[in-house]
Amino acid sequence: MAWGAKKDTASAEVKSIDLSLKQAEDMKSDMICQLGELFYDANKDNENIDEIYKEKVDTIKKLEYNCKVWNNRKLKTQGLRMCENCGNTLPYDSSFCNKCGYKLKAVSEELVII
């Protein structure tokens, strides 16, 4: 086999290995993310969570709240709001949800400092 052919074969093998490595690393990252989501969902209301996790869980809760506020602001610019009970989209000035009958509360517009 000529030197150039060996080099091409080695190069193709390296590319194949790189692709497999990237796929394995991506799968690992996805699994860590899924594990983190499972842990967060299981512990977000746990007041006795270990201190090493508490700050991150609290920060995620604040981010979730801020996302809700930003979504409320976006809907308000469209003259809409969302029912906190069922997620139905309603006119902003609604007092009750026309889908589930829930009495709507004032829409929160204050962001939490993170």
Secondary structure, 3 states (H helix, E strand, C coil): CCHHHHHHHHHHHHHHHHHHHHHHHHHHHHHHHHHHHHHHHHHCCCCCCCHHHHHHHHHHHHHHHHHHHHHHHHHHHCCEEECCCCCCEEECCCCECCCCCCECCCCCCCCCCC
